[in-house]
Amino acid sequence: MNFQLDIIQDKIEFFEALSLNELEKKINEQIEHNRNILLEVHSVSHQMHVDEEGRRLYSAVVHFKAKKR
């Protein structure tokens, strides 16, 4: 059997939450998971949207890259 592993170089993940605290918690949890596969945060982009009922929805895009050796 031939078994080959490839290193992930880039990974982009999307997050949504109804509060900033919840969004931050989700992102921090994923940062810890990705640290285990040798990825670190390269950039973060975030937005806030208010729907027609006045509820806020927070979203973020986090770009992870392989750690430099």
NORBEL-V140813 format. One record per backbone hydrogen bond with DSSP energy under -0.5 kcal/mol. NH is the residue of the N-H (numbers start at 1). CO is the residue of the C=O. Records with the same first field share a line. If there is no record, write none. Layout:
BEGIN
NH=CO, CO
END
This chain:
BEGIN
3=1
11=64
13=62
15=60
17=58
23=19
24=20
25=21
26=22
27=23
28=24
29=25
30=26
31=27
32=28
33=29
34=30
35=31
36=32, 33
37=33, 34
38=35
39=34
40=65
42=63
43=63
45=61
47=59
49=57
51=49, 55
54=51
57=49
58=17
59=47
60=15
61=45
62=13
63=43
64=11, 62
65=40
66=9
67=38
END
